[in-house]
């Protein structure tokens, strides 16, 4: 009896060691050394600082035929997997790469932008064997083309939602890529992608005439900093930020940003809900105007912008 138990225990331990060894080997095979000349793309690092997207440095592309991109472990300096279909190098003219990470750093959305709209959009999920890539852009583009009735150029925006959900909003126009005119057709897309089931749980696209208002409303508002002693010339330059000379100037700028977001809210909300928001906005304006200082007005306006942005989704 005891010998039988020992044999079973030994078999179990052997099986567990085999599975562990297989996982280690799979990970080792998927991880390679950091390619020479590659750099971490700006603002692509995960919230925990562990992962990021690495791309060829601009100088390395002088003699290169292609510019492969990778998801990498920034702490171990190892490549975890190739991003299929990606062709981008740092500071490439008329192109950009934007990355949106989940709070737990387990997955991200990479959006490659061409000169006049998005080129490729993919979800990357970290796995023990490297990464899994999900094409998100094809579905978004197909929906927009169907709604507009023609090919065109799109911009996509993302927000993380509870339960491993990804909210997507996208805008689209047809015709001359440099100039939207009366012949241009416009469309907007709203969808929810479930990262667990790898399926779209909500998806709709329809025509619109509010491309300008919605594009500016969904676009990220740059952080605004007040320069020490009001001297903007001595303030450090930080990419993606705005420097102002006083709290009063900051309050004015925030007021403009709030109006942009509010105009977008007026487009997406149903009439009944919009009527309530208008009443809320009037009451809020009275509270803002009664603030005792410009700094207090800034705090109130920043909070109101966030509340209005939530309504866009």
LUMGUTI-662156 format. One record per residue (C-alpha): residue in one letter; x, z, y. Coordinates in nm, 3 decimals. Last residue first. Example, Ala and Ser with C-alpha at 12.3 -4.5 7.8 and 13.67 -1.06 7.14 Angstrom:
% residues 2
{res=S | east=1.367 | up=0.714 | north=-0.106}
{res=A | east=1.230 | up=0.780 | north=-0.450}
This chain:
% residues 313
{res=X | east=-1.839 | up=-2.307 | north=5.733}
{res=X | east=-1.879 | up=-2.362 | north=6.109}
{res=X | east=-2.047 | up=-2.020 | north=6.142}
{res=X | east=-1.722 | up=-1.844 | north=6.056}
{res=X | east=-1.559 | up=-2.019 | north=6.352}
{res=X | east=-1.818 | up=-1.859 | north=6.582}
{res=X | east=-1.728 | up=-1.508 | north=6.464}
{res=X | east=-1.355 | up=-1.581 | north=6.499}
{res=X | east=-1.405 | up=-1.715 | north=6.851}
{res=X | east=-1.604 | up=-1.402 | north=6.940}
{res=X | east=-1.323 | up=-1.173 | north=6.825}
{res=X | east=-1.068 | up=-1.367 | north=7.031}
{res=X | east=-1.304 | up=-1.356 | north=7.329}
{res=X | east=-1.347 | up=-0.978 | north=7.314}
{res=X | east=-0.973 | up=-0.919 | north=7.287}
{res=X | east=-0.900 | up=-1.158 | north=7.575}
{res=X | east=-1.166 | up=-0.998 | north=7.795}
{res=X | east=-1.000 | up=-0.660 | north=7.735}
{res=X | east=-0.666 | up=-0.802 | north=7.850}
{res=X | east=-0.833 | up=-0.950 | north=8.158}
{res=X | east=-0.956 | up=-0.604 | north=8.253}
{res=X | east=-1.272 | up=-0.392 | north=8.295}
{res=X | east=-1.500 | up=-0.604 | north=8.079}
{res=X | east=-1.844 | up=-0.667 | north=8.234}
{res=X | east=-1.804 | up=-1.045 | north=8.205}
{res=X | east=-1.745 | up=-1.014 | north=7.830}
{res=X | east=-2.059 | up=-0.805 | north=7.777}
{res=X | east=-2.270 | up=-1.050 | north=7.976}
{res=X | east=-2.118 | up=-1.338 | north=7.781}
{res=X | east=-2.202 | up=-1.163 | north=7.451}
{res=X | east=-2.571 | up=-1.141 | north=7.540}
{res=X | east=-2.579 | up=-1.512 | north=7.623}
{res=X | east=-2.393 | up=-1.595 | north=7.300}
{res=X | east=-2.632 | up=-1.390 | north=7.086}
{res=X | east=-2.928 | up=-1.574 | north=7.239}
{res=X | east=-2.761 | up=-1.907 | north=7.168}
{res=X | east=-2.686 | up=-1.792 | north=6.812}
{res=X | east=-3.056 | up=-1.718 | north=6.756}
{res=X | east=-3.154 | up=-2.068 | north=6.872}
{res=X | east=-2.882 | up=-2.217 | north=6.651}
{res=X | east=-3.031 | up=-2.052 | north=6.342}
{res=X | east=-3.372 | up=-2.212 | north=6.410}
{res=X | east=-3.226 | up=-2.551 | north=6.501}
{res=X | east=-3.003 | up=-2.579 | north=6.188}
{res=X | east=-2.636 | up=-2.520 | north=6.255}
{res=X | east=-2.365 | up=-2.786 | north=6.219}
{res=X | east=-2.365 | up=-2.953 | north=6.562}
{res=X | east=-2.417 | up=-2.651 | north=6.788}
{res=X | east=-2.140 | up=-2.474 | north=6.595}
{res=X | east=-1.899 | up=-2.752 | north=6.693}
{res=X | east=-1.984 | up=-2.705 | north=7.061}
{res=X | east=-1.922 | up=-2.331 | north=7.016}
{res=X | east=-1.575 | up=-2.399 | north=6.874}
{res=X | east=-1.475 | up=-2.603 | north=7.179}
{res=X | east=-1.632 | up=-2.350 | north=7.417}
{res=X | east=-1.428 | up=-2.073 | north=7.251}
{res=X | east=-1.106 | up=-2.268 | north=7.301}
{res=X | east=-1.181 | up=-2.308 | north=7.672}
{res=X | east=-1.254 | up=-1.935 | north=7.706}
{res=X | east=-0.931 | up=-1.859 | north=7.522}
{res=X | east=-0.737 | up=-2.060 | north=7.780}
{res=X | east=-0.903 | up=-1.877 | north=8.069}
{res=X | east=-0.835 | up=-1.538 | north=7.908}
{res=X | east=-0.470 | up=-1.633 | north=7.852}
{res=X | east=-0.433 | up=-1.728 | north=8.217}
{res=X | east=-0.577 | up=-1.392 | north=8.321}
{res=X | east=-0.353 | up=-1.211 | north=8.072}
{res=X | east=-0.055 | up=-1.367 | north=8.246}
{res=X | east=0.223 | up=-1.629 | north=8.226}
{res=X | east=0.109 | up=-1.831 | north=7.927}
{res=X | east=0.296 | up=-1.942 | north=7.615}
{res=X | east=0.120 | up=-2.146 | north=7.345}
{res=X | east=0.227 | up=-2.140 | north=6.981}
{res=X | east=0.268 | up=-2.405 | north=6.708}
{res=X | east=0.646 | up=-2.393 | north=6.691}
{res=X | east=0.794 | up=-2.093 | north=6.869}
{res=X | east=0.995 | up=-2.138 | north=7.189}
{res=X | east=1.132 | up=-1.807 | north=7.318}
{res=X | east=1.000 | up=-1.706 | north=7.662}
{res=X | east=1.251 | up=-1.736 | north=7.946}
{res=X | east=1.083 | up=-2.030 | north=8.121}
{res=X | east=0.741 | up=-1.866 | north=8.079}
{res=X | east=0.828 | up=-1.591 | north=8.328}
{res=X | east=0.522 | up=-1.366 | north=8.363}
{res=X | east=0.725 | up=-1.047 | north=8.332}
{res=X | east=0.727 | up=-1.100 | north=7.955}
{res=X | east=0.542 | up=-1.417 | north=7.861}
{res=X | east=0.184 | up=-1.379 | north=7.738}
{res=X | east=0.140 | up=-1.526 | north=7.391}
{res=X | east=-0.136 | up=-1.758 | north=7.266}
{res=X | east=-0.160 | up=-1.839 | north=6.895}
{res=X | east=-0.260 | up=-2.203 | north=6.834}
{res=X | east=-0.625 | up=-2.275 | north=6.746}
{res=X | east=-0.651 | up=-2.457 | north=6.412}
{res=X | east=-0.868 | up=-2.767 | north=6.415}
{res=X | east=-1.226 | up=-2.723 | north=6.293}
{res=X | east=-1.378 | up=-2.724 | north=6.643}
{res=X | east=-1.155 | up=-3.007 | north=6.771}
{res=X | east=-1.255 | up=-3.233 | north=6.482}
{res=X | east=-1.620 | up=-3.126 | north=6.504}
{res=X | east=-1.667 | up=-3.221 | north=6.868}
{res=X | east=-1.484 | up=-3.553 | north=6.837}
{res=X | east=-1.656 | up=-3.664 | north=6.514}
{res=X | east=-2.003 | up=-3.581 | north=6.644}
{res=X | east=-2.201 | up=-3.897 | north=6.575}
{res=X | east=-2.269 | up=-3.818 | north=6.210}
{res=X | east=-2.341 | up=-3.993 | north=5.881}
{res=X | east=-2.372 | up=-3.798 | north=5.560}
{res=X | east=-2.162 | up=-3.628 | north=5.295}
{res=X | east=-2.251 | up=-3.365 | north=5.039}
{res=X | east=-2.073 | up=-3.166 | north=4.770}
{res=X | east=-2.136 | up=-2.829 | north=4.610}
{res=X | east=-2.007 | up=-2.690 | north=4.281}
{res=X | east=-1.715 | up=-2.934 | north=4.270}
{res=X | east=-1.535 | up=-2.865 | north=3.944}
{res=X | east=-1.204 | up=-2.722 | north=3.823}
{res=X | east=-1.395 | up=-2.446 | north=3.638}
{res=X | east=-1.170 | up=-2.171 | north=3.773}
{res=X | east=-1.079 | up=-2.343 | north=4.101}
{res=X | east=-1.440 | up=-2.393 | north=4.203}
{res=X | east=-1.454 | up=-2.655 | north=4.480}
{res=X | east=-1.711 | up=-2.624 | north=4.757}
{res=X | east=-1.809 | up=-2.921 | north=4.973}
{res=X | east=-1.902 | up=-3.043 | north=5.318}
{res=X | east=-1.831 | up=-3.399 | north=5.431}
{res=X | east=-1.879 | up=-3.571 | north=5.766}
{res=X | east=-1.934 | up=-3.936 | north=5.856}
{res=X | east=-1.868 | up=-4.172 | north=6.146}
{res=X | east=-1.913 | up=-4.545 | north=6.190}
{res=X | east=-1.712 | up=-4.723 | north=6.458}
{res=X | east=-1.879 | up=-5.015 | north=6.636}
{res=X | east=-1.937 | up=-4.818 | north=6.956}
{res=X | east=-1.567 | up=-4.742 | north=6.983}
{res=X | east=-1.301 | up=-4.521 | north=6.818}
{res=X | east=-0.954 | up=-4.632 | north=6.918}
{res=X | east=-0.625 | up=-4.622 | north=6.733}
{res=X | east=-0.760 | up=-4.654 | north=6.377}
{res=X | east=-0.983 | up=-4.949 | north=6.477}
{res=X | east=-1.285 | up=-4.948 | north=6.249}
{res=X | east=-1.418 | up=-4.656 | north=6.047}
{res=X | east=-1.447 | up=-4.282 | north=6.102}
{res=X | east=-1.425 | up=-3.973 | north=5.883}
{res=X | east=-1.450 | up=-3.596 | north=5.899}
{res=X | east=-1.385 | up=-3.339 | north=5.626}
{res=X | east=-1.492 | up=-2.983 | north=5.548}
{res=X | east=-1.379 | up=-2.811 | north=5.231}
{res=X | east=-1.451 | up=-2.461 | north=5.105}
{res=X | east=-1.230 | up=-2.351 | north=4.817}
{res=X | east=-1.363 | up=-2.095 | north=4.571}
{res=X | east=-1.151 | up=-1.855 | north=4.369}
{res=X | east=-1.427 | up=-1.592 | north=4.371}
{res=X | east=-1.428 | up=-1.527 | north=4.744}
{res=X | east=-1.369 | up=-1.821 | north=4.981}
{res=X | east=-1.054 | up=-1.992 | north=5.106}
{res=X | east=-1.097 | up=-2.233 | north=5.396}
{res=X | east=-0.993 | up=-2.596 | north=5.417}
{res=X | east=-0.999 | up=-2.881 | north=5.670}
{res=X | east=-0.982 | up=-3.255 | north=5.607}
{res=X | east=-0.928 | up=-3.549 | north=5.844}
{res=X | east=-1.032 | up=-3.900 | north=5.746}
{res=X | east=-0.966 | up=-4.266 | north=5.820}
{res=X | east=-1.177 | up=-4.565 | north=5.728}
{res=X | east=-1.332 | up=-4.772 | north=5.452}
{res=X | east=-1.698 | up=-4.871 | north=5.490}
{res=X | east=-2.055 | up=-4.753 | north=5.443}
{res=X | east=-2.009 | up=-4.427 | north=5.632}
{res=X | east=-2.177 | up=-4.213 | north=5.365}
{res=X | east=-2.018 | up=-4.395 | north=5.071}
{res=X | east=-1.677 | up=-4.395 | north=5.237}
{res=X | east=-1.709 | up=-4.021 | north=5.300}
{res=X | east=-1.804 | up=-3.939 | north=4.942}
{res=X | east=-1.524 | up=-4.154 | north=4.799}
{res=X | east=-1.272 | up=-3.992 | north=5.036}
{res=X | east=-1.366 | up=-3.638 | north=4.935}
{res=X | east=-1.368 | up=-3.721 | north=4.562}
{res=X | east=-1.034 | up=-3.898 | north=4.581}
{res=X | east=-0.871 | up=-3.623 | north=4.788}
{res=X | east=-0.915 | up=-3.335 | north=4.547}
{res=X | east=-0.673 | up=-3.442 | north=4.272}
{res=X | east=-0.583 | up=-3.138 | north=4.060}
{res=X | east=-0.224 | up=-3.053 | north=3.969}
{res=X | east=-0.131 | up=-2.791 | north=3.711}
{res=X | east=0.200 | up=-2.611 | north=3.749}
{res=X | east=0.500 | up=-2.485 | north=3.555}
{res=X | east=0.459 | up=-2.379 | north=3.190}
{res=X | east=0.345 | up=-2.026 | north=3.273}
{res=X | east=0.099 | up=-2.180 | north=3.519}
{res=X | east=0.080 | up=-2.201 | north=3.897}
{res=X | east=-0.213 | up=-2.403 | north=4.031}
{res=X | east=-0.162 | up=-2.693 | north=4.270}
{res=X | east=-0.466 | up=-2.851 | north=4.439}
{res=X | east=-0.420 | up=-3.202 | north=4.572}
{res=X | east=-0.496 | up=-3.402 | north=4.885}
{res=X | east=-0.336 | up=-3.742 | north=4.945}
{res=X | east=-0.323 | up=-3.974 | north=5.248}
{res=X | east=-0.516 | up=-3.788 | north=5.518}
{res=X | east=-0.574 | up=-3.966 | north=5.847}
{res=X | east=-0.432 | up=-4.189 | north=6.120}
{res=X | east=-0.055 | up=-4.177 | north=6.075}
{res=X | east=-0.058 | up=-4.046 | north=5.719}
{res=X | east=-0.132 | up=-3.687 | north=5.623}
{res=X | east=-0.036 | up=-3.524 | north=5.296}
{res=X | east=-0.256 | up=-3.225 | north=5.218}
{res=X | east=-0.133 | up=-2.966 | north=4.971}
{res=X | east=-0.381 | up=-2.706 | north=4.848}
{res=X | east=-0.242 | up=-2.387 | north=4.696}
{res=X | east=-0.256 | up=-2.171 | north=4.387}
{res=X | east=-0.144 | up=-1.834 | north=4.254}
{res=X | east=-0.014 | up=-1.690 | north=4.584}
{res=X | east=-0.266 | up=-1.401 | north=4.566}
{res=X | east=-0.410 | up=-1.481 | north=4.910}
{res=X | east=-0.461 | up=-1.850 | north=4.813}
{res=X | east=-0.230 | up=-2.089 | north=4.993}
{res=X | east=-0.305 | up=-2.380 | north=5.231}
{res=X | east=-0.024 | up=-2.634 | north=5.278}
{res=X | east=0.002 | up=-2.912 | north=5.535}
{res=X | east=0.237 | up=-3.210 | north=5.506}
{res=X | east=0.291 | up=-3.460 | north=5.786}
{res=X | east=0.337 | up=-3.828 | north=5.856}
{res=X | east=0.381 | up=-4.046 | north=6.165}
{res=X | east=0.762 | up=-4.022 | north=6.147}
{res=X | east=0.902 | up=-3.807 | north=5.865}
{res=X | east=1.006 | up=-3.464 | north=5.991}
{res=X | east=1.103 | up=-3.348 | north=5.639}
{res=X | east=1.056 | up=-3.603 | north=5.363}
{res=X | east=0.739 | up=-3.728 | north=5.197}
{res=X | east=0.630 | up=-3.923 | north=4.890}
{res=X | east=0.385 | up=-3.721 | north=4.683}
{res=X | east=0.202 | up=-3.899 | north=4.400}
{res=X | east=0.271 | up=-3.628 | north=4.145}
{res=X | east=0.402 | up=-3.302 | north=4.287}
{res=X | east=0.695 | up=-3.223 | north=4.057}
{res=X | east=0.718 | up=-2.883 | north=3.893}
{res=X | east=0.870 | up=-2.538 | north=3.894}
{res=X | east=1.200 | up=-2.607 | north=4.074}
{res=X | east=1.427 | up=-2.303 | north=4.077}
{res=X | east=1.590 | up=-2.114 | north=4.365}
{res=X | east=1.508 | up=-1.777 | north=4.205}
{res=X | east=1.353 | up=-1.645 | north=4.526}
{res=X | east=1.209 | up=-1.972 | north=4.657}
{res=X | east=1.035 | up=-2.061 | north=4.332}
{res=X | east=0.961 | up=-2.429 | north=4.382}
{res=X | east=0.674 | up=-2.678 | north=4.402}
{res=X | east=0.837 | up=-3.017 | north=4.429}
{res=X | east=0.838 | up=-3.331 | north=4.644}
{res=X | east=0.995 | up=-3.669 | north=4.558}
{res=X | east=1.127 | up=-3.880 | north=4.844}
{res=X | east=1.204 | up=-4.228 | north=4.720}
{res=X | east=1.473 | up=-4.495 | north=4.765}
{res=X | east=1.733 | up=-4.265 | north=4.924}
{res=X | east=2.012 | up=-4.393 | north=5.151}
{res=X | east=1.907 | up=-4.239 | north=5.484}
{res=X | east=1.666 | up=-3.998 | north=5.314}
{res=X | east=1.914 | up=-3.710 | north=5.291}
{res=X | east=1.925 | up=-3.680 | north=5.670}
{res=X | east=1.550 | up=-3.603 | north=5.683}
{res=X | east=1.584 | up=-3.316 | north=5.436}
{res=X | east=1.421 | up=-3.395 | north=5.104}
{res=X | east=1.114 | up=-3.185 | north=5.027}
{res=X | east=1.054 | up=-2.835 | north=4.892}
{res=X | east=0.707 | up=-2.683 | north=4.877}
{res=X | east=0.695 | up=-2.305 | north=4.857}
{res=X | east=0.685 | up=-2.003 | north=4.631}
{res=X | east=0.780 | up=-1.634 | north=4.631}
{res=X | east=0.718 | up=-1.543 | north=4.996}
{res=X | east=0.419 | up=-1.325 | north=4.903}
{res=X | east=0.185 | up=-1.529 | north=5.125}
{res=X | east=0.318 | up=-1.858 | north=4.981}
{res=X | east=0.570 | up=-2.063 | north=5.181}
{res=X | east=0.469 | up=-2.403 | north=5.322}
{res=X | east=0.509 | up=-2.321 | north=5.692}
{res=X | east=0.797 | up=-2.568 | north=5.738}
{res=X | east=0.895 | up=-2.752 | north=5.421}
{res=X | east=1.164 | up=-2.574 | north=5.224}
{res=X | east=1.472 | up=-2.798 | north=5.218}
{res=X | east=1.623 | up=-3.043 | north=4.968}
{res=X | east=1.974 | up=-3.187 | north=5.013}
{res=X | east=2.079 | up=-3.126 | north=4.654}
{res=X | east=1.792 | up=-3.070 | north=4.416}
{res=X | east=1.723 | up=-2.702 | north=4.327}
{res=X | east=1.800 | up=-2.649 | north=3.959}
{res=X | east=1.534 | up=-2.706 | north=3.700}
{res=X | east=1.233 | up=-2.514 | north=3.577}
{res=X | east=0.991 | up=-2.682 | north=3.337}
{res=X | east=1.226 | up=-2.647 | north=3.039}
{res=X | east=1.293 | up=-2.284 | north=3.121}
{res=X | east=0.923 | up=-2.210 | north=3.143}
{res=X | east=0.856 | up=-2.376 | north=2.812}
{res=X | east=1.150 | up=-2.194 | north=2.656}
{res=X | east=1.026 | up=-1.857 | north=2.781}
{res=X | east=0.674 | up=-1.927 | north=2.658}
{res=X | east=0.800 | up=-2.038 | north=2.317}
{res=X | east=1.019 | up=-1.728 | north=2.290}
{res=X | east=0.722 | up=-1.503 | north=2.367}
{res=X | east=0.504 | up=-1.681 | north=2.111}
{res=X | east=0.776 | up=-1.653 | north=1.845}
{res=X | east=0.831 | up=-1.286 | north=1.926}
{res=X | east=0.459 | up=-1.220 | north=1.883}
{res=X | east=0.452 | up=-1.401 | north=1.548}
{res=X | east=0.755 | up=-1.208 | north=1.422}
{res=X | east=0.599 | up=-0.878 | north=1.527}
{res=X | east=0.276 | up=-0.964 | north=1.343}
{res=X | east=0.460 | up=-1.073 | north=1.031}
{res=X | east=0.664 | up=-0.750 | north=1.030}
{res=X | east=0.349 | up=-0.544 | north=1.070}
{res=X | east=0.180 | up=-0.729 | north=0.784}
{res=X | east=0.485 | up=-0.676 | north=0.559}
{res=X | east=0.505 | up=-0.308 | north=0.651}
{res=X | east=0.135 | up=-0.264 | north=0.573}
{res=X | east=0.180 | up=-0.427 | north=0.232}
{res=X | east=0.480 | up=-0.206 | north=0.161}
{res=X | east=0.272 | up=0.099 | north=0.246}
{res=X | east=0.000 | up=0.000 | north=0.000}
